[in-house]
Amino acid sequence: MLFYVQKTLGSDEGGFIRLFSIHVEKFPIPSAPAPEKQALEGLVDRILKAKKADPAADISNQELEINDRVYRLYGLAKEDIKIVEEAGQ
């Protein structure tokens, strides 16, 4: 979402982003089939449980899997994924 917001809304002086409901309503959020929703919810639950048990827990594998699933939902090509990931660094 950060990538989308930066590309469509930009930011104020100092790099601050101001979001209003009118902006959030326009986010392009794809529909996911029920099994995909369940898989994503399971990953998020695992992350939350791991962090609750140990705030320093390594959740990088779960985060990568979530990213991969979201990229597929949006139908992103490898070139698109590279752009998004480079923008997030």
C-alpha atoms as a printed R data frame, in Angstrom:
   type eleno elety resid chain resno       x       y       z
1  ATOM     1    CA   MET     A     1   0.000   0.000   0.000
2  ATOM     2    CA   LEU     A     2   2.887   2.332   0.709
3  ATOM     3    CA   PHE     A     3   4.090   1.955  -2.879
4  ATOM     4    CA   TYR     A     4   0.603   2.681  -4.222
5  ATOM     5    CA   VAL     A     5   0.159   5.724  -1.985
6  ATOM     6    CA   GLN     A     6   3.556   7.150  -2.846
7  ATOM     7    CA   LYS     A     7   2.894   6.765  -6.560
8  ATOM     8    CA   THR     A     8  -0.676   8.085  -6.556
9  ATOM     9    CA   LEU     A     9  -0.842  10.605  -3.714
10 ATOM    10    CA   GLY     A    10   2.720  11.646  -3.066
11 ATOM    11    CA   SER     A    11   3.588  13.207   0.252
12 ATOM    12    CA   ASP     A    12   3.612  16.535   2.062
13 ATOM    13    CA   GLU     A    13   6.725  18.475   2.912
14 ATOM    14    CA   GLY     A    14   8.928  16.398   5.130
15 ATOM    15    CA   GLY     A    15   7.762  13.154   3.514
16 ATOM    16    CA   PHE     A    16   4.557  12.809   5.523
17 ATOM    17    CA   ILE     A    17   1.635  11.063   3.887
18 ATOM    18    CA   ARG     A    18  -1.872  12.282   4.658
19 ATOM    19    CA   LEU     A    19  -4.564   9.709   4.042
20 ATOM    20    CA   PHE     A    20  -8.255  10.383   4.200
21 ATOM    21    CA   SER     A    21 -11.110   7.923   3.797
22 ATOM    22    CA   ILE     A    22 -11.655   9.145   0.247
23 ATOM    23    CA   HIS     A    23  -8.137   7.952  -0.609
24 ATOM    24    CA   VAL     A    24  -8.411   4.609   1.177
25 ATOM    25    CA   GLU     A    25 -11.723   3.834  -0.545
26 ATOM    26    CA   LYS     A    26  -9.898   3.973  -3.876
27 ATOM    27    CA   PHE     A    27  -7.237   1.383  -2.980
28 ATOM    28    CA   PRO     A    28  -7.261  -1.347  -5.612
29 ATOM    29    CA   ILE     A    29  -7.891  -4.389  -3.430
30 ATOM    30    CA   PRO     A    30  -8.535  -7.593  -5.371
31 ATOM    31    CA   SER     A    31 -11.015 -10.228  -4.295
32 ATOM    32    CA   ALA     A    32  -9.467 -13.452  -3.132
33 ATOM    33    CA   PRO     A    33 -11.042 -16.894  -3.214
34 ATOM    34    CA   ALA     A    34 -11.982 -18.282   0.212
35 ATOM    35    CA   PRO     A    35  -9.039 -20.746   0.373
36 ATOM    36    CA   GLU     A    36  -6.590 -17.914  -0.350
37 ATOM    37    CA   LYS     A    37  -8.166 -15.715   2.327
38 ATOM    38    CA   GLN     A    38  -7.868 -18.569   4.816
39 ATOM    39    CA   ALA     A    39  -4.223 -19.138   3.904
40 ATOM    40    CA   LEU     A    40  -3.411 -15.447   4.359
41 ATOM    41    CA   GLU     A    41  -5.301 -15.293   7.654
42 ATOM    42    CA   GLY     A    42  -3.386 -18.361   8.849
43 ATOM    43    CA   LEU     A    43  -0.069 -16.726   8.008
44 ATOM    44    CA   VAL     A    44  -1.033 -13.536   9.828
45 ATOM    45    CA   ASP     A    45  -2.174 -15.557  12.866
46 ATOM    46    CA   ARG     A    46   1.165 -17.403  12.913
47 ATOM    47    CA   ILE     A    47   3.034 -14.094  12.785
48 ATOM    48    CA   LEU     A    48   0.967 -12.600  15.606
49 ATOM    49    CA   LYS     A    49   1.411 -15.683  17.801
50 ATOM    50    CA   ALA     A    50   5.153 -15.795  17.154
51 ATOM    51    CA   LYS     A    51   5.572 -12.111  17.972
52 ATOM    52    CA   LYS     A    52   3.429 -12.414  21.089
53 ATOM    53    CA   ALA     A    53   5.592 -15.278  22.337
54 ATOM    54    CA   ASP     A    54   8.850 -13.582  21.324
55 ATOM    55    CA   PRO     A    55   8.901  -9.991  20.008
56 ATOM    56    CA   ALA     A    56  12.271 -10.738  18.365
57 ATOM    57    CA   ALA     A    57  10.958 -13.820  16.526
58 ATOM    58    CA   ASP     A    58  12.047 -14.203  12.918
59 ATOM    59    CA   ILE     A    59   8.910 -13.983  10.777
60 ATOM    60    CA   SER     A    60  10.677 -13.276   7.498
61 ATOM    61    CA   ASN     A    61   9.553 -16.550   5.873
62 ATOM    62    CA   GLN     A    62   5.897 -15.848   6.659
63 ATOM    63    CA   GLU     A    63   6.255 -12.284   5.380
64 ATOM    64    CA   LEU     A    64   7.793 -13.536   2.125
65 ATOM    65    CA   GLU     A    65   4.949 -16.002   1.666
66 ATOM    66    CA   ILE     A    66   2.367 -13.270   2.265
67 ATOM    67    CA   ASN     A    67   4.125 -11.050  -0.270
68 ATOM    68    CA   ASP     A    68   4.184 -13.848  -2.853
69 ATOM    69    CA   ARG     A    69   0.482 -14.556  -2.372
70 ATOM    70    CA   VAL     A    70  -0.434 -10.874  -2.637
71 ATOM    71    CA   TYR     A    71   1.688 -10.456  -5.765
72 ATOM    72    CA   ARG     A    72  -0.229 -13.360  -7.340
73 ATOM    73    CA   LEU     A    73  -3.583 -11.834  -6.337
74 ATOM    74    CA   TYR     A    74  -2.617  -8.642  -8.134
75 ATOM    75    CA   GLY     A    75  -1.259 -10.581 -11.103
76 ATOM    76    CA   LEU     A    76   2.132  -8.894 -10.904
77 ATOM    77    CA   ALA     A    77   4.883  -9.927 -13.290
78 ATOM    78    CA   LYS     A    78   8.467 -10.404 -12.084
79 ATOM    79    CA   GLU     A    79   9.362  -6.946 -13.393
80 ATOM    80    CA   ASP     A    80   6.483  -5.387 -11.419
81 ATOM    81    CA   ILE     A    81   7.507  -7.227  -8.261
82 ATOM    82    CA   LYS     A    82  11.070  -5.952  -8.648
83 ATOM    83    CA   ILE     A    83   9.815  -2.367  -8.875
84 ATOM    84    CA   VAL     A    84   7.649  -2.763  -5.772
85 ATOM    85    CA   GLU     A    85  10.389  -4.427  -3.736
86 ATOM    86    CA   GLU     A    86  13.028  -1.880  -4.728
87 ATOM    87    CA   ALA     A    87  10.678   0.961  -3.793
88 ATOM    88    CA   GLY     A    88  10.206  -0.567  -0.352
89 ATOM    89    CA   GLN     A    89  13.909  -0.587   0.495
